[in-house]
Amino acid sequence: MAPSTPVSGLSLPCLVLLLLLEIPGAGAQEFQVLQPQDVSVSAGETLTLNCSITANAPAGGVAWFKGSGRGRQLVYNQTGSFPRVARAVPSSDTDFTIRLRDTRPEDAGIYHCVKFQKNVTGVYETSSGAGTAVTVSARPSAPSVSGPPSRAEPGAPVTFTCTSGGFAPRDIAVTWFKNGAELPAPQPRVLPAHESVSYSVSSTLGLSLTPEDARSQLTCQLGHSTLPAPLRATYNLSAALRVPPRLRVGTAPAAPVALNASVTFTCHAEGFYPEDASLSWLENGNEMDLGKSSPPAENPDGTYMLQSSLEVKATEQRSQSVFTCRVVHDSQPPVSASKMLRVSQPAPEPGQSPFSSPALWIGLFLEKVLTAAFLLFLFLRSKQ
């Protein structure tokens, strides 16, 4: 083997040793900060963020940050107090894994495990992990269905809205049902439109009501990846429905009615909803205190009916009088229906001639006497 050539009084092996000592990390393996790239967790669960540091790390602490740059947020260090965060292995010099309790949607983001080094001049950041991207899956809140601000009559278009919020990821399905049958509906609106830690949804359904909807039910169903079964909210269409009453007035006996006979007017208010209704009678436009009303009765389809009767005497003065049934329903303008009282003149008894009446003959006799007296008076006056 050839002898070493001295350089400035040093042999070649000594020179190589000095160079190795001056190169950082030479002769020893440089430490690393290791952390996984992606972690998924459901809201409410405990999030585990793994971080390990290889051997030969310099003196100094380790901290966790959410985000990067000047706006990053301190999540944990070895000296502070963090109520939801704790180290998994507090006594370890290489394992700096932390656990974050009660995870929330706003906890989503990128977390960095950072190694600091301490020397005579202070503490400075020396190495950082590549970052762990945390996604938090959150269940949507219980859906809520709202209807129109006031009741609508059958045939009028009505809008219903289903809302929910606080969920992640963004994809969600909204389905509408009426009495169990699926309804066509436009695509739901999910906000915000940009990337976010949680989202809200709003779905609007247009519908025309029918009188039979007093017993109908609307259902909004939500489907989301975090749900083991769909969430549902129901709305009773009776809360949005108003069906005006149909009025019908009849008489017993039927017109024309004999003079001084008793006649009963009956008013039927049918097929109305809701049941709040009041009924009154008028004679020739003047309100009467008479009349007997029964309580509203429910029909099989969920609507209601109301009946009231009015008994009057068919006097000659009341002939051609108009009797009106007026109903005020659900604080709406009144509706009414009327019937005229027609009184017939008494018919002669069977077998009796109008000229066989003694009163009639007496009247005719008196008429003749008066006529004769008047003519005699005129004759005597003309002789004077």
LINQUI-V562608 format. One line per field, one symbol per residue. psi: psi as a letter, one per 20 degrees, with the letter a starting at -180 (. if undefined). A space follows every 50 residues. Layout:
psi: ???
This chain:
psi: pqqqpqoliqrghhghgghhhippipiqpprqopqrgppqqqpirpppop pqprrkqrqraqqpqparahjqpphpriirpohipqqhnhiqihokpqpo qlqqhiiqappppppqqpahibpqphqqripoopppppqqrpqppqaqhr qqqphppqpqppqrrkqqahpqpppqqokipqqpqrpqopqrhrprhrrq qpppppqprrhijhjqpppppppqhiphqqqqqqpoihiippoqqpqppr qorqqqqqpjqppppppooqkqpaioqqprqqokipqqirqoqqqpqprh jirrqpqqqpprpmrhhipjqppppppoplkrqqqqqrpqoopqqpqqqp ipqhijphhghgghghhgghgghghhghghhhh.
